[in-house]
C-alpha cells in the first residue's frame, strides 16, 4: 500500500484548524460537526493540529482567570508558577 502523504503545509493545516475551532465555537450544528469530522479523518495531521490548538485555546482562557481586576501585568507571573 502506497503512502499518500498530503502536500498540505503545516501552516495551511494550522490555519484550517484555527478556522475550524472558531467555527465550532460559534455554532456546532450537526452538519458542521459532520464536515469537521470529515476534515479530521482526511489527514492525521489535521487532528493533531486541532488538538494542539484547542488545548492552547482553553489553557489561555484559564490563564485569563489569573489576570488582576485592575488590568496590571505582573512581569514575574510565570516565574512564580
C-alpha positions as CSV (number, residue, x, y, z in Angstrom):
1,X,0.0,0.0,0.0
2,X,1.5,3.4,-1.0
3,X,1.8,6.2,1.4
4,X,-0.2,9.1,0.0
5,X,1.2,11.9,2.3
6,X,-0.7,15.1,1.9
7,X,1.0,18.0,0.3
8,X,-0.6,20.5,2.7
9,X,1.9,22.6,4.5
10,X,1.9,22.8,8.3
11,X,1.0,26.4,8.1
12,X,-2.1,25.6,5.9
13,X,-3.2,22.9,8.3
14,X,-2.7,25.1,11.4
15,X,-4.7,27.9,9.6
16,X,-7.5,25.4,8.8
17,X,-7.5,24.1,12.4
18,X,-7.9,27.7,13.7
19,X,-10.8,28.3,11.3
20,X,-12.5,25.1,12.4
21,X,-12.0,26.0,16.1
22,X,-13.6,29.4,15.6
23,X,-16.5,28.0,13.5
24,X,-17.2,25.3,16.1
25,X,-17.1,27.9,18.9
26,X,-19.7,30.0,17.1
27,X,-22.1,27.2,16.2
28,X,-21.8,23.5,16.4
29,X,-24.6,22.4,14.1
30,X,-24.9,18.7,13.2
31,X,-23.9,19.5,9.6
32,X,-20.9,21.5,10.7
33,X,-19.8,18.7,13.0
34,X,-20.1,16.2,10.2
35,X,-18.0,18.3,7.9
36,X,-15.5,18.8,10.7
37,X,-15.3,15.1,11.3
38,X,-14.6,14.6,7.6
39,X,-11.8,17.1,7.8
40,X,-10.3,15.4,10.8
41,X,-10.4,11.9,9.2
42,X,-8.9,13.2,5.9
43,X,-5.4,13.6,7.3
44,X,-3.8,12.6,10.7
45,X,-2.1,15.9,10.9
46,X,-5.5,17.7,10.9
47,X,-6.4,16.1,14.2
48,X,-3.0,16.7,15.7
49,X,-3.1,20.4,14.7
50,X,-6.7,20.8,16.0
51,X,-5.9,19.2,19.4
52,X,-2.8,21.3,19.9
53,X,-4.7,24.5,19.1
54,X,-7.8,23.6,21.2
55,X,-5.5,22.9,24.1
56,X,-3.8,26.2,23.8
57,X,-7.2,28.0,23.4
58,X,-8.6,26.6,26.5
59,X,-5.4,26.9,28.5
60,X,-5.1,30.5,27.6
61,X,-8.7,31.0,28.7
62,X,-7.9,29.6,32.1
63,X,-4.9,32.0,32.4
64,X,-7.2,34.9,32.0
65,X,-8.8,34.0,35.3
66,X,-5.5,34.9,37.0
67,X,-5.5,38.4,35.4
68,X,-5.7,41.1,38.1
69,X,-9.0,43.0,38.0
70,X,-7.2,46.3,37.7
71,X,-5.5,45.1,34.4
72,X,-2.0,45.4,35.8
73,X,0.6,43.0,34.4
74,X,2.9,41.0,36.7
75,X,6.1,40.6,34.7
76,X,7.2,37.8,37.0
77,X,4.0,35.8,36.9
78,X,5.4,32.8,35.0
79,X,8.5,32.7,37.3
80,X,6.2,32.5,40.3
81,X,4.4,29.4,38.9
